[in-house]
Amino acid sequence: MKIMLGIGIALVSFLGLVTMGQAGETKAKMEDAKGEVKGEMEEAKGEVKALKEEAKGNDMKATGERAKGNIKGAVEKGKGDAKALKEKMKD
């Protein structure tokens, strides 16, 4: 009876550790996806601002807005990658 109880406890402990490892991977993937989405949103915002400036006839300002959007998008994507790596390192 004690052997069965010991095996049961060991099995539950092992399954708990496996589940926690999978949870970390899932959260890492979610953080990476959030970073991608936020990055794409920043790039889209920059493009919209650029189009507004082009409609006004400000080509230089449009180029600047487009560049700012691309930079902000890259930063957000980088943040997502960093958070994903951080979650993977916890495991």
PDB file of N, CA, C and O in Angstrom:
ATOM      1  N   MET A   1       0.826  -1.194   0.000  1.00  0.00           N
ATOM      2  CA  MET A   1       0.000   0.000   0.000  1.00  0.00           C
ATOM      3  C   MET A   1       0.873   1.261   0.000  1.00  0.00           C
ATOM      4  O   MET A   1       0.578   2.216  -0.718  1.00  0.00           O
ATOM      5  N   LYS A   2       1.941   1.266   0.799  1.00  0.00           N
ATOM      6  CA  LYS A   2       2.831   2.419   0.856  1.00  0.00           C
ATOM      7  C   LYS A   2       3.548   2.611  -0.476  1.00  0.00           C
ATOM      8  O   LYS A   2       3.818   3.739  -0.886  1.00  0.00           O
ATOM      9  N   ILE A   3       3.854   1.508  -1.143  1.00  0.00           N
ATOM     10  CA  ILE A   3       4.522   1.596  -2.442  1.00  0.00           C
ATOM     11  C   ILE A   3       3.600   2.262  -3.457  1.00  0.00           C
ATOM     12  O   ILE A   3       4.035   3.124  -4.221  1.00  0.00           O
ATOM     13  N   MET A   4       2.334   1.867  -3.469  1.00  0.00           N
ATOM     14  CA  MET A   4       1.361   2.459  -4.401  1.00  0.00           C
ATOM     15  C   MET A   4       1.183   3.954  -4.108  1.00  0.00           C
ATOM     16  O   MET A   4       1.084   4.764  -5.030  1.00  0.00           O
ATOM     17  N   LEU A   5       1.143   4.306  -2.838  1.00  0.00           N
ATOM     18  CA  LEU A   5       1.003   5.709  -2.455  1.00  0.00           C
ATOM     19  C   LEU A   5       2.228   6.506  -2.912  1.00  0.00           C
ATOM     20  O   LEU A   5       2.086   7.617  -3.424  1.00  0.00           O
ATOM     21  N   GLY A   6       3.416   5.952  -2.733  1.00  0.00           N
ATOM     22  CA  GLY A   6       4.650   6.612  -3.176  1.00  0.00           C
ATOM     23  C   GLY A   6       4.682   6.787  -4.685  1.00  0.00           C
ATOM     24  O   GLY A   6       5.069   7.844  -5.182  1.00  0.00           O
ATOM     25  N   ILE A   7       4.274   5.746  -5.423  1.00  0.00           N
ATOM     26  CA  ILE A   7       4.231   5.835  -6.887  1.00  0.00           C
ATOM     27  C   ILE A   7       3.221   6.890  -7.316  1.00  0.00           C
ATOM     28  O   ILE A   7       3.475   7.649  -8.251  1.00  0.00           O
ATOM     29  N   GLY A   8       2.077   6.942  -6.638  1.00  0.00           N
ATOM     30  CA  GLY A   8       1.042   7.937  -6.968  1.00  0.00           C
ATOM     31  C   GLY A   8       1.542   9.361  -6.747  1.00  0.00           C
ATOM     32  O   GLY A   8       1.320  10.242  -7.577  1.00  0.00           O
ATOM     33  N   ILE A   9       2.207   9.572  -5.640  1.00  0.00           N
ATOM     34  CA  ILE A   9       2.739  10.913  -5.341  1.00  0.00           C
ATOM     35  C   ILE A   9       3.804  11.306  -6.368  1.00  0.00           C
ATOM     36  O   ILE A   9       3.836  12.444  -6.835  1.00  0.00           O
ATOM     37  N   ALA A  10       4.671  10.358  -6.714  1.00  0.00           N
ATOM     38  CA  ALA A  10       5.711  10.640  -7.702  1.00  0.00           C
ATOM     39  C   ALA A  10       5.098  10.971  -9.062  1.00  0.00           C
ATOM     40  O   ALA A  10       5.568  11.873  -9.755  1.00  0.00           O
ATOM     41  N   LEU A  11       4.052  10.242  -9.439  1.00  0.00           N
ATOM     42  CA  LEU A  11       3.391  10.476 -10.729  1.00  0.00           C
ATOM     43  C   LEU A  11       2.736  11.852 -10.769  1.00  0.00           C
ATOM     44  O   LEU A  11       2.865  12.573 -11.758  1.00  0.00           O
ATOM     45  N   VAL A  12       2.039  12.217  -9.704  1.00  0.00           N
ATOM     46  CA  VAL A  12       1.380  13.526  -9.643  1.00  0.00           C
ATOM     47  C   VAL A  12       2.419  14.642  -9.685  1.00  0.00           C
ATOM     48  O   VAL A  12       2.216  15.654 -10.355  1.00  0.00           O
ATOM     49  N   SER A  13       3.528  14.460  -8.973  1.00  0.00           N
ATOM     50  CA  SER A  13       4.595  15.470  -8.981  1.00  0.00           C
ATOM     51  C   SER A  13       5.187  15.635 -10.371  1.00  0.00           C
ATOM     52  O   SER A  13       5.409  16.755 -10.831  1.00  0.00           O
ATOM     53  N   PHE A  14       5.442  14.516 -11.037  1.00  0.00           N
ATOM     54  CA  PHE A  14       6.012  14.556 -12.383  1.00  0.00           C
ATOM     55  C   PHE A  14       5.060  15.238 -13.355  1.00  0.00           C
ATOM     56  O   PHE A  14       5.481  16.085 -14.144  1.00  0.00           O
ATOM     57  N   LEU A  15       3.792  14.879 -13.307  1.00  0.00           N
ATOM     58  CA  LEU A  15       2.808  15.496 -14.203  1.00  0.00           C
ATOM     59  C   LEU A  15       2.664  16.992 -13.918  1.00  0.00           C
ATOM     60  O   LEU A  15       2.466  17.782 -14.841  1.00  0.00           O
ATOM     61  N   GLY A  16       2.760  17.375 -12.663  1.00  0.00           N
ATOM     62  CA  GLY A  16       2.691  18.798 -12.316  1.00  0.00           C
ATOM     63  C   GLY A  16       3.847  19.579 -12.905  1.00  0.00           C
ATOM     64  O   GLY A  16       3.655  20.688 -13.405  1.00  0.00           O
ATOM     65  N   LEU A  17       5.052  19.013 -12.852  1.00  0.00           N
ATOM     66  CA  LEU A  17       6.218  19.682 -13.426  1.00  0.00           C
ATOM     67  C   LEU A  17       6.118  19.778 -14.941  1.00  0.00           C
ATOM     68  O   LEU A  17       6.494  20.793 -15.527  1.00  0.00           O
ATOM     69  N   VAL A  18       5.615  18.730 -15.574  1.00  0.00           N
ATOM     70  CA  VAL A  18       5.458  18.748 -17.030  1.00  0.00           C
ATOM     71  C   VAL A  18       4.446  19.811 -17.437  1.00  0.00           C
ATOM     72  O   VAL A  18       4.656  20.532 -18.413  1.00  0.00           O
ATOM     73  N   THR A  19       3.357  19.908 -16.696  1.00  0.00           N
ATOM     74  CA  THR A  19       2.327  20.903 -17.004  1.00  0.00           C
ATOM     75  C   THR A  19       2.866  22.317 -16.830  1.00  0.00           C
ATOM     76  O   THR A  19       2.559  23.195 -17.637  1.00  0.00           O
ATOM     77  N   MET A  20       3.664  22.554 -15.789  1.00  0.00           N
ATOM     78  CA  MET A  20       4.231  23.886 -15.577  1.00  0.00           C
ATOM     79  C   MET A  20       5.176  24.247 -16.711  1.00  0.00           C
ATOM     80  O   MET A  20       5.220  25.404 -17.128  1.00  0.00           O
ATOM     81  N   GLY A  21       5.929  23.285 -17.214  1.00  0.00           N
ATOM     82  CA  GLY A  21       6.833  23.542 -18.338  1.00  0.00           C
ATOM     83  C   GLY A  21       6.073  23.928 -19.585  1.00  0.00           C
ATOM     84  O   GLY A  21       6.486  24.823 -20.322  1.00  0.00           O
ATOM     85  N   GLN A  22       4.966  23.255 -19.821  1.00  0.00           N
ATOM     86  CA  GLN A  22       4.147  23.581 -20.990  1.00  0.00           C
ATOM     87  C   GLN A  22       3.492  24.946 -20.831  1.00  0.00           C
ATOM     88  O   GLN A  22       3.319  25.668 -21.813  1.00  0.00           O
ATOM     89  N   ALA A  23       3.130  25.302 -19.616  1.00  0.00           N
ATOM     90  CA  ALA A  23       2.519  26.614 -19.381  1.00  0.00           C
ATOM     91  C   ALA A  23       3.510  27.723 -19.700  1.00  0.00           C
ATOM     92  O   ALA A  23       3.128  28.752 -20.256  1.00  0.00           O
ATOM     93  N   GLY A  24       4.779  27.526 -19.355  1.00  0.00           N
ATOM     94  CA  GLY A  24       5.800  28.526 -19.662  1.00  0.00           C
ATOM     95  C   GLY A  24       5.994  28.689 -21.155  1.00  0.00           C
ATOM     96  O   GLY A  24       6.151  29.807 -21.644  1.00  0.00           O
ATOM     97  N   GLU A  25       5.984  27.574 -21.890  1.00  0.00           N
ATOM     98  CA  GLU A  25       6.113  27.633 -23.345  1.00  0.00           C
ATOM     99  C   GLU A  25       4.918  28.355 -23.955  1.00  0.00           C
ATOM    100  O   GLU A  25       5.075  29.163 -24.870  1.00  0.00           O
ATOM    101  N   THR A  26       3.729  28.064 -23.449  1.00  0.00           N
ATOM    102  CA  THR A  26       2.517  28.703 -23.972  1.00  0.00           C
ATOM    103  C   THR A  26       2.564  30.203 -23.724  1.00  0.00           C
ATOM    104  O   THR A  26       2.238  30.992 -24.611  1.00  0.00           O
ATOM    105  N   LYS A  27       2.969  30.601 -22.519  1.00  0.00           N
ATOM    106  CA  LYS A  27       3.036  32.029 -22.205  1.00  0.00           C
ATOM    107  C   LYS A  27       4.096  32.711 -23.060  1.00  0.00           C
ATOM    108  O   LYS A  27       3.908  33.850 -23.487  1.00  0.00           O
ATOM    109  N   ALA A  28       5.203  32.029 -23.312  1.00  0.00           N
ATOM    110  CA  ALA A  28       6.251  32.604 -24.151  1.00  0.00           C
ATOM    111  C   ALA A  28       5.739  32.839 -25.566  1.00  0.00           C
ATOM    112  O   ALA A  28       6.006  33.883 -26.162  1.00  0.00           O
ATOM    113  N   LYS A  29       5.013  31.878 -26.099  1.00  0.00           N
ATOM    114  CA  LYS A  29       4.444  32.036 -27.445  1.00  0.00           C
ATOM    115  C   LYS A  29       3.431  33.171 -27.467  1.00  0.00           C
ATOM    116  O   LYS A  29       3.352  33.921 -28.440  1.00  0.00           O
ATOM    117  N   MET A  30       2.651  33.298 -26.384  1.00  0.00           N
ATOM    118  CA  MET A  30       1.650  34.361 -26.323  1.00  0.00           C
ATOM    119  C   MET A  30       2.329  35.729 -26.267  1.00  0.00           C
ATOM    120  O   MET A  30       1.885  36.662 -26.935  1.00  0.00           O
ATOM    121  N   GLU A  31       3.400  35.861 -25.481  1.00  0.00           N
ATOM    122  CA  GLU A  31       4.127  37.136 -25.392  1.00  0.00           C
ATOM    123  C   GLU A  31       4.740  37.501 -26.740  1.00  0.00           C
ATOM    124  O   GLU A  31       4.737  38.667 -27.134  1.00  0.00           O
ATOM    125  N   ASP A  32       5.261  36.510 -27.437  1.00  0.00           N
ATOM    126  CA  ASP A  32       5.843  36.755 -28.753  1.00  0.00           C
ATOM    127  C   ASP A  32       4.773  37.224 -29.734  1.00  0.00           C
ATOM    128  O   ASP A  32       4.997  38.154 -30.509  1.00  0.00           O
ATOM    129  N   ALA A  33       3.608  36.574 -29.696  1.00  0.00           N
ATOM    130  CA  ALA A  33       2.506  36.959 -30.585  1.00  0.00           C
ATOM    131  C   ALA A  33       2.010  38.369 -30.263  1.00  0.00           C
ATOM    132  O   ALA A  33       1.713  39.148 -31.169  1.00  0.00           O
ATOM    133  N   LYS A  34       1.922  38.697 -28.957  1.00  0.00           N
ATOM    134  CA  LYS A  34       1.490  40.042 -28.577  1.00  0.00           C
ATOM    135  C   LYS A  34       2.469  41.087 -29.093  1.00  0.00           C
ATOM    136  O   LYS A  34       2.059  42.149 -29.562  1.00  0.00           O
ATOM    137  N   GLY A  35       3.753  40.790 -29.008  1.00  0.00           N
ATOM    138  CA  GLY A  35       4.765  41.721 -29.508  1.00  0.00           C
ATOM    139  C   GLY A  35       4.635  41.933 -31.004  1.00  0.00           C
ATOM    140  O   GLY A  35       4.767  43.055 -31.493  1.00  0.00           O
ATOM    141  N   GLU A  36       4.372  40.844 -31.737  1.00  0.00           N
ATOM    142  CA  GLU A  36       4.191  40.959 -33.185  1.00  0.00           C
ATOM    143  C   GLU A  36       2.991  41.842 -33.517  1.00  0.00           C
ATOM    144  O   GLU A  36       3.072  42.713 -34.384  1.00  0.00           O
ATOM    145  N   VAL A  37       1.879  41.610 -32.821  1.00  0.00           N
ATOM    146  CA  VAL A  37       0.663  42.381 -33.092  1.00  0.00           C
ATOM    147  C   VAL A  37       0.870  43.852 -32.761  1.00  0.00           C
ATOM    148  O   VAL A  37       0.492  44.726 -33.541  1.00  0.00           O
ATOM    149  N   LYS A  38       1.471  44.129 -31.603  1.00  0.00           N
ATOM    150  CA  LYS A  38       1.716  45.531 -31.224  1.00  0.00           C
ATOM    151  C   LYS A  38       2.651  46.202 -32.215  1.00  0.00           C
ATOM    152  O   LYS A  38       2.467  47.371 -32.553  1.00  0.00           O
ATOM    153  N   GLY A  39       3.654  45.468 -32.682  1.00  0.00           N
ATOM    154  CA  GLY A  39       4.585  46.017 -33.664  1.00  0.00           C
ATOM    155  C   GLY A  39       3.894  46.360 -34.968  1.00  0.00           C
ATOM    156  O   GLY A  39       4.131  47.418 -35.551  1.00  0.00           O
ATOM    157  N   GLU A  40       3.040  45.460 -35.419  1.00  0.00           N
ATOM    158  CA  GLU A  40       2.304  45.713 -36.664  1.00  0.00           C
ATOM    159  C   GLU A  40       1.349  46.890 -36.501  1.00  0.00           C
ATOM    160  O   GLU A  40       1.144  47.662 -37.437  1.00  0.00           O
ATOM    161  N   MET A  41       0.760  47.029 -35.302  1.00  0.00           N
ATOM    162  CA  MET A  41      -0.135  48.167 -35.061  1.00  0.00           C
ATOM    163  C   MET A  41       0.629  49.480 -35.123  1.00  0.00           C
ATOM    164  O   MET A  41       0.136  50.450 -35.700  1.00  0.00           O
ATOM    165  N   GLU A  42       1.823  49.531 -34.541  1.00  0.00           N
ATOM    166  CA  GLU A  42       2.637  50.753 -34.575  1.00  0.00           C
ATOM    167  C   GLU A  42       3.029  51.097 -36.005  1.00  0.00           C
ATOM    168  O   GLU A  42       3.013  52.265 -36.395  1.00  0.00           O
ATOM    169  N   GLU A  43       3.381  50.078 -36.788  1.00  0.00           N
ATOM    170  CA  GLU A  43       3.735  50.318 -38.188  1.00  0.00           C
ATOM    171  C   GLU A  43       2.525  50.854 -38.960  1.00  0.00           C
ATOM    172  O   GLU A  43       2.661  51.750 -39.793  1.00  0.00           O
ATOM    173  N   ALA A  44       1.344  50.301 -38.678  1.00  0.00           N
ATOM    174  CA  ALA A  44       0.130  50.766 -39.348  1.00  0.00           C
ATOM    175  C   ALA A  44      -0.193  52.209 -38.960  1.00  0.00           C
ATOM    176  O   ALA A  44      -0.606  53.002 -39.806  1.00  0.00           O
ATOM    177  N   LYS A  45      -0.007  52.551 -37.682  1.00  0.00           N
ATOM    178  CA  LYS A  45      -0.235  53.933 -37.240  1.00  0.00           C
ATOM    179  C   LYS A  45       0.688  54.891 -37.992  1.00  0.00           C
ATOM    180  O   LYS A  45       0.260  55.954 -38.443  1.00  0.00           O
ATOM    181  N   GLY A  46       1.952  54.505 -38.122  1.00  0.00           N
ATOM    182  CA  GLY A  46       2.907  55.343 -38.846  1.00  0.00           C
ATOM    183  C   GLY A  46       2.507  55.514 -40.301  1.00  0.00           C
ATOM    184  O   GLY A  46       2.645  56.600 -40.865  1.00  0.00           O
ATOM    185  N   GLU A  47       2.012  54.445 -40.907  1.00  0.00           N
ATOM    186  CA  GLU A  47       1.581  54.513 -42.309  1.00  0.00           C
ATOM    187  C   GLU A  47       0.374  55.428 -42.468  1.00  0.00           C
ATOM    188  O   GLU A  47       0.299  56.192 -43.430  1.00  0.00           O
ATOM    189  N   VAL A  48      -0.575  55.357 -41.527  1.00  0.00           N
ATOM    190  CA  VAL A  48      -1.760  56.219 -41.587  1.00  0.00           C
ATOM    191  C   VAL A  48      -1.358  57.684 -41.447  1.00  0.00           C
ATOM    192  O   VAL A  48      -1.847  58.541 -42.182  1.00  0.00           O
ATOM    193  N   LYS A  49      -0.458  57.969 -40.493  1.00  0.00           N
ATOM    194  CA  LYS A  49       0.007  59.352 -40.322  1.00  0.00           C
ATOM    195  C   LYS A  49       0.742  59.827 -41.579  1.00  0.00           C
ATOM    196  O   LYS A  49       0.611  60.982 -41.985  1.00  0.00           O
ATOM    197  N   ALA A  50       1.506  58.935 -42.182  1.00  0.00           N
ATOM    198  CA  ALA A  50       2.232  59.290 -43.399  1.00  0.00           C
ATOM    199  C   ALA A  50       1.265  59.611 -44.537  1.00  0.00           C
ATOM    200  O   ALA A  50       1.467  60.570 -45.282  1.00  0.00           O
ATOM    201  N   LEU A  51       0.235  58.817 -44.662  1.00  0.00           N
ATOM    202  CA  LEU A  51      -0.754  59.072 -45.720  1.00  0.00           C
ATOM    203  C   LEU A  51      -1.471  60.404 -45.507  1.00  0.00           C
ATOM    204  O   LEU A  51      -1.756  61.119 -46.467  1.00  0.00           O
ATOM    205  N   LYS A  52      -1.763  60.739 -44.238  1.00  0.00           N
ATOM    206  CA  LYS A  52      -2.396  62.029 -43.944  1.00  0.00           C
ATOM    207  C   LYS A  52      -1.477  63.179 -44.342  1.00  0.00           C
ATOM    208  O   LYS A  52      -1.923  64.172 -44.917  1.00  0.00           O
ATOM    209  N   GLU A  53      -0.191  63.036 -44.030  1.00  0.00           N
ATOM    210  CA  GLU A  53       0.764  64.098 -44.376  1.00  0.00           C
ATOM    211  C   GLU A  53       0.947  64.196 -45.882  1.00  0.00           C
ATOM    212  O   GLU A  53       1.088  65.296 -46.416  1.00  0.00           O
ATOM    213  N   GLU A  54       0.949  63.067 -46.570  1.00  0.00           N
ATOM    214  CA  GLU A  54       1.060  63.098 -48.041  1.00  0.00           C
ATOM    215  C   GLU A  54      -0.148  63.787 -48.655  1.00  0.00           C
ATOM    216  O   GLU A  54      -0.021  64.501 -49.649  1.00  0.00           O
ATOM    217  N   ALA A  55      -1.325  63.574 -48.061  1.00  0.00           N
ATOM    218  CA  ALA A  55      -2.538  64.228 -48.562  1.00  0.00           C
ATOM    219  C   ALA A  55      -2.439  65.745 -48.392  1.00  0.00           C
ATOM    220  O   ALA A  55      -2.988  66.501 -49.193  1.00  0.00           O
ATOM    221  N   LYS A  56      -1.741  66.183 -47.351  1.00  0.00           N
ATOM    222  CA  LYS A  56      -1.545  67.615 -47.127  1.00  0.00           C
ATOM    223  C   LYS A  56      -0.444  68.177 -48.019  1.00  0.00           C
ATOM    224  O   LYS A  56      -0.325  69.392 -48.178  1.00  0.00           O
ATOM    225  N   GLY A  57       0.360  67.288 -48.599  1.00  0.00           N
ATOM    226  CA  GLY A  57       1.454  67.731 -49.452  1.00  0.00           C
ATOM    227  C   GLY A  57       2.796  67.790 -48.741  1.00  0.00           C
ATOM    228  O   GLY A  57       3.758  68.326 -49.292  1.00  0.00           O
ATOM    229  N   ASN A  58       2.882  67.257 -47.549  1.00  0.00           N
ATOM    230  CA  ASN A  58       4.126  67.264 -46.775  1.00  0.00           C
ATOM    231  C   ASN A  58       4.857  65.933 -46.957  1.00  0.00           C
ATOM    232  O   ASN A  58       4.735  65.027 -46.132  1.00  0.00           O
ATOM    233  N   ASP A  59       5.607  65.829 -48.036  1.00  0.00           N
ATOM    234  CA  ASP A  59       6.283  64.562 -48.321  1.00  0.00           C
ATOM    235  C   ASP A  59       7.384  64.241 -47.313  1.00  0.00           C
ATOM    236  O   ASP A  59       7.550  63.084 -46.928  1.00  0.00           O
ATOM    237  N   MET A  60       8.124  65.238 -46.889  1.00  0.00           N
ATOM    238  CA  MET A  60       9.200  64.995 -45.927  1.00  0.00           C
ATOM    239  C   MET A  60       8.648  64.538 -44.579  1.00  0.00           C
ATOM    240  O   MET A  60       9.176  63.616 -43.957  1.00  0.00           O
ATOM    241  N   LYS A  61       7.585  65.194 -44.143  1.00  0.00           N
ATOM    242  CA  LYS A  61       6.981  64.809 -42.865  1.00  0.00           C
ATOM    243  C   LYS A  61       6.364  63.413 -42.978  1.00  0.00           C
ATOM    244  O   LYS A  61       6.380  62.645 -42.016  1.00  0.00           O
ATOM    245  N   ALA A  62       5.826  63.089 -44.139  1.00  0.00           N
ATOM    246  CA  ALA A  62       5.265  61.755 -44.366  1.00  0.00           C
ATOM    247  C   ALA A  62       6.343  60.687 -44.250  1.00  0.00           C
ATOM    248  O   ALA A  62       6.123  59.632 -43.656  1.00  0.00           O
ATOM    249  N   THR A  63       7.510  60.970 -44.825  1.00  0.00           N
ATOM    250  CA  THR A  63       8.628  60.026 -44.739  1.00  0.00           C
ATOM    251  C   THR A  63       9.059  59.840 -43.287  1.00  0.00           C
ATOM    252  O   THR A  63       9.366  58.728 -42.859  1.00  0.00           O
ATOM    253  N   GLY A  64       9.078  60.936 -42.538  1.00  0.00           N
ATOM    254  CA  GLY A  64       9.448  60.867 -41.120  1.00  0.00           C
ATOM    255  C   GLY A  64       8.455  60.053 -40.304  1.00  0.00           C
ATOM    256  O   GLY A  64       8.850  59.251 -39.458  1.00  0.00           O
ATOM    257  N   GLU A  65       7.164  60.261 -40.557  1.00  0.00           N
ATOM    258  CA  GLU A  65       6.134  59.516 -39.835  1.00  0.00           C
ATOM    259  C   GLU A  65       6.215  58.020 -40.152  1.00  0.00           C
ATOM    260  O   GLU A  65       6.045  57.176 -39.272  1.00  0.00           O
ATOM    261  N   ARG A  66       6.474  57.716 -41.403  1.00  0.00           N
ATOM    262  CA  ARG A  66       6.591  56.311 -41.812  1.00  0.00           C
ATOM    263  C   ARG A  66       7.797  55.665 -41.119  1.00  0.00           C
ATOM    264  O   ARG A  66       7.716  54.529 -40.652  1.00  0.00           O
ATOM    265  N   ALA A  67       8.903  56.390 -41.057  1.00  0.00           N
ATOM    266  CA  ALA A  67      10.106  55.870 -40.401  1.00  0.00           C
ATOM    267  C   ALA A  67       9.875  55.682 -38.900  1.00  0.00           C
ATOM    268  O   ALA A  67      10.291  54.676 -38.325  1.00  0.00           O
ATOM    269  N   LYS A  68       9.208  56.659 -38.269  1.00  0.00           N
ATOM    270  CA  LYS A  68       8.913  56.531 -36.842  1.00  0.00           C
ATOM    271  C   LYS A  68       8.038  55.310 -36.578  1.00  0.00           C
ATOM    272  O   LYS A  68       8.254  54.588 -35.604  1.00  0.00           O
ATOM    273  N   GLY A  69       7.056  55.080 -37.436  1.00  0.00           N
ATOM    274  CA  GLY A  69       6.190  53.910 -37.278  1.00  0.00           C
ATOM    275  C   GLY A  69       6.963  52.612 -37.396  1.00  0.00           C
ATOM    276  O   GLY A  69       6.736  51.668 -36.639  1.00  0.00           O
ATOM    277  N   ASN A  70       7.886  52.572 -38.357  1.00  0.00           N
ATOM    278  CA  ASN A  70       8.695  51.362 -38.530  1.00  0.00           C
ATOM    279  C   ASN A  70       9.603  51.124 -37.323  1.00  0.00           C
ATOM    280  O   ASN A  70       9.781  49.986 -36.888  1.00  0.00           O
ATOM    281  N   ILE A  71      10.174  52.200 -36.788  1.00  0.00           N
ATOM    282  CA  ILE A  71      11.056  52.062 -35.619  1.00  0.00           C
ATOM    283  C   ILE A  71      10.263  51.608 -34.395  1.00  0.00           C
ATOM    284  O   ILE A  71      10.681  50.693 -33.684  1.00  0.00           O
ATOM    285  N   LYS A  72       9.119  52.248 -34.151  1.00  0.00           N
ATOM    286  CA  LYS A  72       8.298  51.858 -33.009  1.00  0.00           C
ATOM    287  C   LYS A  72       7.825  50.412 -33.152  1.00  0.00           C
ATOM    288  O   LYS A  72       7.767  49.676 -32.166  1.00  0.00           O
ATOM    289  N   GLY A  73       7.490  50.006 -34.369  1.00  0.00           N
ATOM    290  CA  GLY A  73       7.074  48.624 -34.613  1.00  0.00           C
ATOM    291  C   GLY A  73       8.190  47.646 -34.300  1.00  0.00           C
ATOM    292  O   GLY A  73       7.958  46.604 -33.686  1.00  0.00           O
ATOM    293  N   ALA A  74       9.391  47.980 -34.719  1.00  0.00           N
ATOM    294  CA  ALA A  74      10.535  47.101 -34.448  1.00  0.00           C
ATOM    295  C   ALA A  74      10.812  47.003 -32.950  1.00  0.00           C
ATOM    296  O   ALA A  74      11.164  45.936 -32.447  1.00  0.00           O
ATOM    297  N   VAL A  75      10.651  48.124 -32.239  1.00  0.00           N
ATOM    298  CA  VAL A  75      10.870  48.115 -30.788  1.00  0.00           C
ATOM    299  C   VAL A  75       9.845  47.216 -30.101  1.00  0.00           C
ATOM    300  O   VAL A  75      10.201  46.424 -29.228  1.00  0.00           O
ATOM    301  N   GLU A  76       8.580  47.334 -30.488  1.00  0.00           N
ATOM    302  CA  GLU A  76       7.534  46.507 -29.875  1.00  0.00           C
ATOM    303  C   GLU A  76       7.764  45.025 -30.169  1.00  0.00           C
ATOM    304  O   GLU A  76       7.551  44.178 -29.301  1.00  0.00           O
ATOM    305  N   LYS A  77       8.193  44.714 -31.378  1.00  0.00           N
ATOM    306  CA  LYS A  77       8.480  43.315 -31.710  1.00  0.00           C
ATOM    307  C   LYS A  77       9.651  42.803 -30.883  1.00  0.00           C
ATOM    308  O   LYS A  77       9.651  41.656 -30.435  1.00  0.00           O
ATOM    309  N   GLY A  78      10.640  43.652 -30.686  1.00  0.00           N
ATOM    310  CA  GLY A  78      11.784  43.283 -29.856  1.00  0.00           C
ATOM    311  C   GLY A  78      11.384  43.044 -28.406  1.00  0.00           C
ATOM    312  O   GLY A  78      11.881  42.123 -27.758  1.00  0.00           O
ATOM    313  N   LYS A  79      10.476  43.887 -27.902  1.00  0.00           N
ATOM    314  CA  LYS A  79       9.987  43.700 -26.535  1.00  0.00           C
ATOM    315  C   LYS A  79       9.267  42.356 -26.406  1.00  0.00           C
ATOM    316  O   LYS A  79       9.428  41.650 -25.410  1.00  0.00           O
ATOM    317  N   GLY A  80       8.479  42.014 -27.417  1.00  0.00           N
ATOM    318  CA  GLY A  80       7.779  40.728 -27.394  1.00  0.00           C
ATOM    319  C   GLY A  80       8.750  39.566 -27.382  1.00  0.00           C
ATOM    320  O   GLY A  80       8.553  38.596 -26.650  1.00  0.00           O
ATOM    321  N   ASP A  81       9.801  39.656 -28.191  1.00  0.00           N
ATOM    322  CA  ASP A  81      10.817  38.597 -28.216  1.00  0.00           C
ATOM    323  C   ASP A  81      11.524  38.499 -26.865  1.00  0.00           C
ATOM    324  O   ASP A  81      11.790  37.400 -26.380  1.00  0.00           O
ATOM    325  N   ALA A  82      11.828  39.642 -26.263  1.00  0.00           N
ATOM    326  CA  ALA A  82      12.514  39.642 -24.968  1.00  0.00           C
ATOM    327  C   ALA A  82      11.644  39.016 -23.885  1.00  0.00           C
ATOM    328  O   ALA A  82      12.130  38.242 -23.060  1.00  0.00           O
ATOM    329  N   LYS A  83      10.366  39.351 -23.890  1.00  0.00           N
ATOM    330  CA  LYS A  83       9.459  38.770 -22.897  1.00  0.00           C
ATOM    331  C   LYS A  83       9.319  37.266 -23.110  1.00  0.00           C
ATOM    332  O   LYS A  83       9.250  36.507 -22.143  1.00  0.00           O
ATOM    333  N   ALA A  84       9.275  36.831 -24.370  1.00  0.00           N
ATOM    334  CA  ALA A  84       9.177  35.399 -24.658  1.00  0.00           C
ATOM    335  C   ALA A  84      10.418  34.670 -24.153  1.00  0.00           C
ATOM    336  O   ALA A  84      10.308  33.596 -23.562  1.00  0.00           O
ATOM    337  N   LEU A  85      11.592  35.243 -24.381  1.00  0.00           N
ATOM    338  CA  LEU A  85      12.823  34.622 -23.888  1.00  0.00           C
ATOM    339  C   LEU A  85      12.845  34.574 -22.360  1.00  0.00           C
ATOM    340  O   LEU A  85      13.306  33.601 -21.765  1.00  0.00           O
ATOM    341  N   LYS A  86      12.348  35.624 -21.746  1.00  0.00           N
ATOM    342  CA  LYS A  86      12.308  35.677 -20.291  1.00  0.00           C
ATOM    343  C   LYS A  86      11.422  34.561 -19.734  1.00  0.00           C
ATOM    344  O   LYS A  86      11.769  33.928 -18.737  1.00  0.00           O
ATOM    345  N   GLU A  87      10.285  34.325 -20.378  1.00  0.00           N
ATOM    346  CA  GLU A  87       9.383  33.261 -19.942  1.00  0.00           C
ATOM    347  C   GLU A  87      10.023  31.887 -20.149  1.00  0.00           C
ATOM    348  O   GLU A  87       9.861  30.993 -19.317  1.00  0.00           O
ATOM    349  N   LYS A  88      10.741  31.720 -21.245  1.00  0.00           N
ATOM    350  CA  LYS A  88      11.405  30.439 -21.500  1.00  0.00           C
ATOM    351  C   LYS A  88      12.504  30.185 -20.478  1.00  0.00           C
ATOM    352  O   LYS A  88      12.739  29.044 -20.082  1.00  0.00           O
ATOM    353  N   MET A  89      13.179  31.254 -20.049  1.00  0.00           N
ATOM    354  CA  MET A  89      14.276  31.116 -19.094  1.00  0.00           C
ATOM    355  C   MET A  89      13.767  30.737 -17.701  1.00  0.00           C
ATOM    356  O   MET A  89      14.513  30.159 -16.910  1.00  0.00           O
ATOM    357  N   LYS A  90      12.521  31.054 -17.397  1.00  0.00           N
ATOM    358  CA  LYS A  90      11.955  30.710 -16.085  1.00  0.00           C
ATOM    359  C   LYS A  90      11.877  29.204 -15.897  1.00  0.00           C
ATOM    360  O   LYS A  90      11.968  28.709 -14.774  1.00  0.00           O
ATOM    361  N   ASP A  91      11.710  28.479 -16.987  1.00  0.00           N
ATOM    362  CA  ASP A  91      11.543  27.024 -16.879  1.00  0.00           C
ATOM    363  C   ASP A  91      12.808  26.343 -16.662  1.00  0.00           C
ATOM    364  O   ASP A  91      12.839  25.117 -16.551  1.00  0.00           O
TER     365      ASP A  91
END
